């Protein structure tokens, strides 16, 4: 998000959304990462949640536990195998650095699937699709293959949303390079202006 980049890295200000929401998201992301790394063990997720969720309110902790169990019921029979879990990718495109942090990249047969998780109360799949396009470009540059499927895990809403995946690497590259060019000249604001753009 160019706007969030400007606020945090250029203006050196705090994140523009609440500490409680960030704590909930961080704890749940850590618990789900532990779940996926342990070959889908709910016990590993709950142990991580007890550790990383120590600052959560009792209500938020209970909600996070419920999400862990919901995901376990939905994911335990999946044939997808993780390739990257909560991990960074670094590459360049058009002479500019492209760094991304992926929630999860999975392999299903010969295909890669990209998964983006959101923990906000209101999640707009179209905004997540824009973010996922940047992540998919990074995957393409590093793995030399595009993710064939993009999925949003809207965790509080307890839903999986299939996002429209872009399968043209040139289109993804053009999009990311245009974003980089705008940021290079100091254009960090979305057009039209959307103050809710970076909310989780």
For each residue, the residues with C-beta under 8 A, 3 or more apart:
1: 4 5 131 197 198
2: 5 6 179 182 183 187 188 189 190
3: 6 7 188 189 190 197 198
4: 1 7 8 15 16 198
5: 1 2 8 9 10 183 188
6: 2 3 9 10 11 188
7: 3 4 10 11 13 15 16
8: 4 5 11 12 13 15
9: 5 6 12
10: 5 6 7 188
11: 6 7 8
12: 8 9
13: 7 8 16
14:
15: 4 7 8 22
16: 4 7 13 198
17: 21 22 198 199 200
18: 21 22
19: 22 23
20: 23 24 57 60
21: 17 18 24 25 119 120 200
22: 15 17 18 19 25 26 200
23: 19 20 26 27 53 55 56 60
24: 20 21 27 28 56 60 63 64 119
25: 21 22 28 29 119 120 200
26: 22 23 29 30 52
27: 23 24 30 31 49 52 53 56 64
28: 24 25 31 32 49 53 64 67 68 117 119 155
29: 25 26 32 33 86 103 117 119
30: 26 27 33 34 48 49 52 86
31: 27 28 34 35 45 46 48 49 52 53 64 68
32: 28 29 35 36 45 68 71 117
33: 29 30 36 37 48 85 86
34: 30 31 37 38 41 44 45 47 48
35: 31 32 38 40 41 42 44 45 48 68 71 72
36: 32 33 40 82 85 104
37: 33 34 44 82 85
38: 34 35 41 43 44 45
39:
40: 35 36 72 75 76 78
41: 34 35 38 44 45
42: 35 45 46 68 69 72
43: 38 46 47
44: 34 35 37 38 41 47 48
45: 31 32 34 35 38 41 42 48 49 68 72
46: 31 42 43 49 50 65 68
47: 34 43 44 50 51
48: 30 31 33 34 35 44 45 51 52
49: 27 28 30 31 45 46 52 53 61 64 65 68
50: 46 47 53 54
51: 47 48 54
52: 26 27 30 31 48 49
53: 23 27 28 31 49 50 56 60 61 64
54: 50 51
55: 23
56: 23 24 27 53 60 61 64
57: 20 60 61
58: 61 62
59: 62 63
60: 20 23 24 53 56 57 63 64
61: 49 53 56 57 58 64 65
62: 58 59 65 66
63: 24 59 60 66 67 156
64: 24 27 28 31 49 53 56 60 61 67 68
65: 46 49 61 62 68 69
66: 62 63 69 70
67: 28 63 64 70 71 155 156 158
68: 28 31 32 35 42 45 46 49 64 65 71 72
69: 42 65 66 72 73
70: 66 67 73 74 158
71: 32 35 67 68 74 75 153 155
72: 35 40 42 45 68 69 75 76
73: 69 70 76
74: 70 71 160
75: 40 71 72 78
76: 40 72 73
77:
78: 40 75
79: 108
80: 106 107 108 113
81: 106 107 108
82: 36 37 85 104 105 106 107
83: 105 106 107 112
84: 87 89 102 104 105
85: 33 36 37 82 103 104
86: 29 30 33 101 102 103 104
87: 84 101 102 105
88: 99 100 101 102
89: 84 99 100 101 102 135 138 139 141 142
90: 97 98 99 100 142
91: 97 98 138 141 142
92: 95 96 97 98 141
93: 96 98 137 141 173 176 177 180
94: 173 176 177 180
95: 92
96: 92 93 177 180 184
97: 90 91 92
98: 90 91 92 93 134 137 138 141 176 180
99: 88 89 90 138
100: 88 89 90 134 135 138
101: 86 87 88 89
102: 84 86 87 88 89 105 114 135 138 139
103: 29 85 86 115 116 117 153
104: 36 82 84 85 86 114 115 117
105: 82 83 84 87 102 112 113 114 115 139 147
106: 80 81 82 83 112 113 114 115
107: 80 81 82 83 110 111 112 113
108: 79 80 81 111 113 149
109:
110: 107
111: 107 108 147 148 149
112: 83 105 106 107 139 143 145 146 147 148
113: 80 105 106 107 108 147 148 149 150 151
114: 102 104 105 106 132 135 136 139 147 149 150 151 165
115: 103 104 105 106 150 151 152 153
116: 103 128 131 132 135 150 151 152 153
117: 28 29 32 103 104 152 153 155
118: 123 128 152 153 154 155 200
119: 21 24 25 28 29 155 156 200
120: 21 25 123 156 199 200
121: 156
122: 199
123: 118 120 128 152 154 156 157 200
124: 127 128
125: 128 129 152 154 161 163
126: 129 130
127: 124 130 131 197
128: 116 118 123 124 125 131 132 152 161 163
129: 125 126 132 133 150 152 163 164
130: 126 127 133 134
131: 1 116 127 128 134 135
132: 114 116 128 129 135 136 150 152 163
133: 129 130 136 137 166 172 175 176
134: 98 100 130 131 137 138 175 176 179
135: 89 100 102 114 116 131 132 138 139
136: 114 132 133 139 140 146 147 150 165 166 172
137: 93 98 133 134 140 141 169 172 173 175 176
138: 89 91 98 99 100 102 134 135 141 142
139: 89 102 105 112 114 135 136 142 143 145 146 147
140: 136 137 143 144 145 146 169 172 173
141: 89 91 92 93 98 137 138 144
142: 89 90 91 138 139
143: 112 139 140
144: 140 141
145: 112 139 140
146: 112 136 139 140 165 166 167 169 172
147: 105 111 112 113 114 136 139 150 165
148: 111 112 113 165 167
149: 108 111 113 114 162 165
150: 113 114 115 116 129 132 136 147 162 163 164 165
151: 113 114 115 116 160 161 162 163
152: 115 116 117 118 123 125 128 129 132 160 161 163
153: 71 103 115 116 117 118 160
154: 118 123 125 157 158 159 160 161
155: 28 67 71 117 118 119 158
156: 63 67 119 120 121 123
157: 123 154
158: 67 70 154 155
159: 154
160: 74 151 152 153 154
161: 125 128 151 152 154
162: 149 150 151
163: 125 128 129 132 150 151 152
164: 129 150
165: 114 136 146 147 148 149 150
166: 133 136 146 171 172
167: 146 148
168: 171 172
169: 137 140 146 172 173
170: 173 174
171: 166 168 174 175
172: 133 136 137 140 146 166 168 169 175 176
173: 93 94 137 140 169 170 176 177
174: 170 171 177 178
175: 133 134 137 171 172 178 179
176: 93 94 98 133 134 137 172 173 179 180
177: 93 94 96 173 174 180 181
178: 174 175 181 182
179: 2 134 175 176 182 183
180: 93 94 96 98 176 177 183 184
181: 177 178 184 185
182: 2 178 179 185 187 188
183: 2 5 179 180 186 187 188
184: 96 180 181
185: 181 182
186: 183
187: 2 182 183
188: 2 3 5 6 10 182 183
189: 2 3 193
190: 2 3 193 194 197
191:
192:
193: 189 190
194: 190 197
195:
196: 199
197: 1 3 127 190 194
198: 1 3 4 16 17
199: 17 120 122 196
200: 17 21 22 25 118 119 120 123
